[in-house]
Amino acid sequence: MKTLDGPESARPGELPEPEGAHERARGKRVLIDVHAAGLSFIDALQAQGVYQYATPPPYAPGSEAAGIVREADAGSGFEVGDRVAGITFWGGLAERCLIAPDYSVRLPDAVSFVDGAAVYLNYSTAWYAYYRAGVTEGQTVLLHGAAGGVGSAVLDLAPVFGARVIAVVSSDEKARLAERSGAWAVLRSDEPWLEQARTLTDGHGVDVVLDPVGGDRFTDSLRAMRIGGTLVVIGFAGGSIPEVKVNRLLLRNLTLTGISMDSMDTERPGELVMVRDAVQRLLDDGRIHPVVGERFPFERGTDALVRMAEGSTAGKVVVELAP
């Protein structure tokens, strides 16, 4: 990316070899040969210059990467030859990129690089959302954006937390994906999903709402919760940031929280490592099954970025650099 004129302005080009260490690697250089890059909302925002941790152009997009370690400093936790995947924030859509150990995991041999590029951002977010909400065995979770990358990870991890998940989606295609991903029930956002969710919970409401969408359905999400319920704000894929009338929280003893592992780690050092280790255990145990919705060859990287920015994709968009 030579400009911040949107995803469609991306073009193949040459950039210098990455120097030093990833800015979130605490000074430990880990350089990988990239085999696959995963795209996310970070890429769409960064391409427009509106991501909160933006980097100036020129830069390589690609907020996740999977590949093989080429160089690794002592004490980084990785060794040359390791198969790895992690969040890069940008830089992943290149032959080589730097990774940060606190945001990266080793890939078991059974996990392909394409699947690996769809693991960390989605599954660390999904796991942390469940953790922050305190979800316990038998609770009911209402999930918006259930066919997206984070949403499909939330559904995949439902058995880990013993939750039954009501998925809210916007199309028949996304409904089928949510069903295949293990949703307990699937509701359409263009139908009276609030009333349907209440019916499914015998009028009590759901225990938890996980919301990566925001927008105009946010107030109904609060209404969908039982007394004492928790809503976790994950993002605003719907485009608009909702406002809350806090009397709703007061009268029904509701908890409203957001998740940001970066900022939490400054207050509770070790939070990032806790999440990383949880994702690593799930990978090692074979309990992670990422949904790759679309995959593109490197020469169609611009098309992949545009598709990601459209917000209509189901599952993860991955660009394959090395078959």
C-alpha positions in Angstrom: 0.0 0.0 0.0 1.5 3.3 -1.1 -1.5 5.4 -0.1 -4.4 5.2 2.3 -7.1 5.5 -0.4 -8.8 2.3 0.5 -8.3 -1.4 -0.2 -8.8 -1.0 -3.9 -5.6 1.1 -4.1 -3.4 -1.9 -3.1 -0.8 -2.9 -5.7 2.0 -5.5 -5.7 5.4 -3.8 -5.1 8.8 -4.0 -3.4 9.4 -3.2 0.2 12.7 -3.4 2.2 13.4 -6.6 4.2 11.9 -6.2 7.7 14.4 -4.9 10.1 14.7 -5.3 13.9 11.8 -6.7 15.9 8.0 -6.4 15.6 7.0 -3.3 17.7 5.0 -5.6 20.0 7.7 -8.2 20.3 9.5 -6.7 23.3 12.7 -6.4 21.3 12.8 -10.1 20.2 13.2 -10.5 16.4 11.2 -13.3 14.9 11.1 -13.3 11.1 9.0 -15.8 9.1 8.7 -16.9 5.5 5.0 -16.3 4.9 2.9 -19.1 3.4 -0.5 -17.6 3.9 -1.9 -14.2 5.1 -5.3 -13.7 6.8 -7.3 -10.5 6.3 -9.6 -8.8 8.9 -11.3 -5.6 9.8 -7.9 -4.2 10.7 -6.9 -4.3 7.0 -10.0 -2.5 5.9 -9.6 0.3 8.5 -5.8 0.6 8.0 -6.2 1.0 4.3 -8.3 4.0 4.9 -6.0 5.4 7.6 -8.7 5.1 10.4 -7.3 2.2 12.4 -6.5 3.3 15.9 -3.0 1.9 15.7 -2.4 2.9 12.1 1.0 2.8 10.3 1.9 5.2 7.6 2.4 4.0 4.0 4.2 2.4 2.3 3.4 -0.8 4.1 2.2 -4.4 3.3 -1.3 -5.2 4.4 -2.2 -8.5 6.0 -3.2 -8.5 9.7 -2.4 -12.2 10.2 0.3 -14.5 8.8 1.2 -18.2 8.9 4.6 -19.6 7.8 8.0 -20.9 8.9 10.4 -19.2 11.2 13.5 -17.9 9.3 15.2 -16.1 12.1 14.5 -16.1 15.9 16.3 -14.3 18.7 17.2 -16.3 21.8 14.5 -16.0 24.4 11.7 -15.4 21.8 10.2 -18.8 22.5 10.6 -19.8 18.8 13.2 -21.5 16.8 14.2 -21.6 13.1 12.0 -24.0 11.3 9.0 -23.7 13.6 5.6 -23.6 11.9 3.8 -20.6 13.3 0.8 -18.3 13.0 -0.2 -15.0 14.6 -1.5 -11.5 14.4 0.8 -9.1 12.6 -1.6 -6.1 12.4 0.0 -5.4 9.0 2.9 -6.8 7.0 1.6 -10.3 6.6 0.9 -10.0 2.9 4.5 -10.3 1.9 7.2 -12.9 1.3 8.6 -12.3 4.8 7.2 -10.6 7.9 7.9 -10.0 11.6 5.8 -11.6 14.3 5.4 -10.9 18.0 5.7 -13.9 20.3 2.8 -12.8 22.6 0.5 -12.8 19.6 1.7 -16.0 18.0 1.3 -19.8 18.3 3.0 -22.9 16.9 1.0 -24.7 14.3 0.6 -28.5 14.7 1.6 -30.4 11.6 -2.0 -31.3 11.0 -3.0 -27.6 10.6 -2.4 -26.1 7.2 -0.9 -22.7 6.7 -4.2 -21.5 5.1 -6.1 -22.6 8.2 -3.3 -21.2 10.4 -3.8 -17.8 8.9 -7.4 -17.9 10.1 -6.7 -18.9 13.7 -5.2 -16.4 16.0 -7.1 -13.1 15.7 -10.5 -14.9 15.6 -9.9 -17.5 18.3 -8.0 -15.3 20.7 -10.9 -12.8 20.5 -13.5 -15.5 20.8 -11.8 -17.1 23.8 -11.3 -13.8 25.6 -14.9 -12.8 25.0 -16.1 -16.0 26.7 -13.6 -15.5 29.5 -14.5 -11.9 30.1 -18.2 -12.8 30.1 -17.6 -15.6 32.6 -19.6 -18.0 30.6 -20.2 -21.3 32.4 -21.6 -24.7 31.5 -25.3 -24.6 30.4 -25.5 -20.8 29.8 -27.1 -19.4 26.7 -25.2 -16.9 24.5 -26.6 -14.7 21.8 -24.1 -14.0 19.1 -24.3 -11.3 16.4 -22.2 -11.6 13.2 -22.2 -15.4 13.7 -20.9 -16.1 10.2 -17.9 -13.8 10.3 -14.4 -14.8 11.4 -14.9 -14.1 15.1 -18.5 -15.4 15.0 -17.5 -18.7 13.5 -14.7 -19.0 16.2 -17.2 -18.3 19.0 -19.5 -21.1 17.6 -16.5 -23.5 17.4 -15.5 -22.8 21.0 -19.0 -23.2 22.4 -18.4 -26.8 23.5 -15.2 -25.7 25.3 -17.2 -23.5 27.5 -20.4 -25.7 27.6 -22.5 -22.9 26.1 -25.4 -23.1 23.7 -25.2 -20.3 21.2 -28.1 -18.5 19.4 -26.6 -17.2 16.2 -28.0 -14.0 14.5 -27.2 -13.7 10.8 -28.2 -11.7 7.8 -28.7 -14.2 5.0 -29.6 -17.8 4.2 -26.0 -18.6 3.2 -24.7 -17.3 6.6 -27.5 -19.2 8.4 -26.3 -22.4 6.8 -22.7 -21.7 7.8 -23.8 -21.0 11.4 -25.7 -24.2 11.5 -22.7 -26.2 10.2 -20.5 -24.4 12.8 -22.6 -25.7 15.6 -25.1 -23.0 16.5 -27.9 -24.2 18.9 -30.4 -22.0 17.1 -30.1 -19.6 14.1 -32.1 -16.3 13.8 -32.3 -13.8 11.0 -31.4 -10.1 11.7 -34.2 -9.1 9.3 -36.8 -10.9 11.3 -38.1 -10.4 14.9 -35.0 -12.0 16.4 -35.5 -10.4 19.8 -38.9 -12.0 20.3 -37.6 -15.3 18.9 -34.6 -15.2 21.3 -37.0 -14.6 24.3 -39.1 -17.6 23.1 -36.1 -19.8 22.9 -35.2 -19.0 26.5 -38.8 -19.4 27.9 -39.1 -15.6 28.3 -36.1 -15.3 30.6 -33.6 -13.9 28.1 -30.0 -15.0 27.3 -27.2 -15.0 29.9 -24.7 -13.4 27.6 -24.6 -11.4 24.4 -21.4 -11.3 22.3 -21.5 -8.5 19.8 -18.9 -7.7 17.1 -21.5 -5.8 15.1 -22.9 -2.9 17.1 -25.2 -0.6 15.2 -28.9 -0.2 15.6 -29.5 -3.7 17.0 -27.6 -2.9 20.2 -30.5 -1.7 22.3 -32.4 -4.9 21.4 -29.4 -6.9 22.5 -29.8 -5.3 26.0 -33.5 -6.2 25.9 -32.6 -9.8 25.0 -30.7 -10.4 28.2 -32.0 -11.9 31.4 -31.7 -10.0 34.7 -28.0 -10.0 35.6 -26.9 -10.7 32.1 -23.6 -9.6 30.5 -23.0 -8.0 27.1 -19.5 -8.0 25.6 -18.6 -5.4 23.0 -16.2 -7.0 20.5 -16.4 -4.5 17.7 -18.5 -2.4 15.3 -18.6 -4.3 12.0 -22.0 -2.7 11.5 -20.3 0.7 11.0 -21.9 2.8 13.7 -21.0 3.0 17.4 -24.2 2.7 19.5 -25.1 4.8 22.6 -26.5 3.2 25.8 -29.1 4.5 28.1 -27.6 3.4 31.3 -30.9 3.1 33.2 -31.3 -0.2 31.3 -28.2 -1.4 33.1 -29.4 -0.2 36.5 -33.0 -1.5 36.4 -32.0 -5.0 35.2 -28.6 -5.4 36.9 -26.9 -5.8 33.5 -23.1 -5.8 32.9 -21.7 -4.1 29.8 -18.0 -4.7 29.1 -15.6 -4.4 26.2 -12.5 -6.5 25.3 -9.1 -5.2 24.4 -6.3 -7.5 25.3 -3.6 -4.8 24.6 -4.9 -2.3 27.1 -5.8 -5.0 29.6 -2.3 -6.3 29.5 -1.0 -2.9 30.7 -3.1 -3.2 33.8 -2.8 -7.0 34.2 0.5 -8.0 32.9 0.4 -11.6 31.6 -3.1 -11.3 30.0 -1.8 -11.6 26.5 0.3 -14.7 27.4 -2.7 -16.2 29.2 -4.8 -15.9 26.0 -2.0 -17.1 23.8 -1.5 -20.2 25.9 -5.2 -20.9 25.9 -5.3 -20.8 22.1 -2.1 -22.9 21.9 -3.7 -25.6 24.1 -6.9 -25.7 22.0 -4.7 -26.0 18.8 -2.7 -28.8 20.3 -5.8 -30.6 21.4 -7.4 -30.4 18.0 -10.3 -28.3 19.2 -9.9 -25.5 16.7 -11.6 -25.8 13.3 -11.2 -22.4 11.5 -13.7 -21.5 8.7 -11.9 -20.1 5.6 -14.7 -18.5 3.6 -12.6 -17.4 0.6 -9.0 -17.9 -0.4 -7.1 -16.0 -3.1 -3.7 -16.4 -4.7 -1.1 -13.6 -4.1 -1.7 -12.0 -7.4 -5.3 -11.3 -6.5 -4.4 -9.8 -3.1 -6.2 -6.5 -4.0 -9.4 -8.4 -4.8 -9.1 -10.2 -1.4 -8.8 -6.8 0.4 -11.8 -5.4 -1.4 -13.9 -8.5 -0.6 -12.9 -8.2 3.1 -13.8 -4.5 3.2 -17.2 -5.2 1.7 -18.2 -7.0 4.9 -20.3 -9.6 3.1 -17.8 -12.5 3.4 -18.5 -15.5 5.6 -15.6 -16.9 7.5 -12.0 -15.8 7.0 -10.5 -14.3 3.9 -7.0 -15.8 3.3 -4.4 -15.0 0.7 -2.1 -17.9 -0.2 1.5 -16.9 -1.0 3.3 -20.3 -1.0 1.1 -23.4 -2.0 
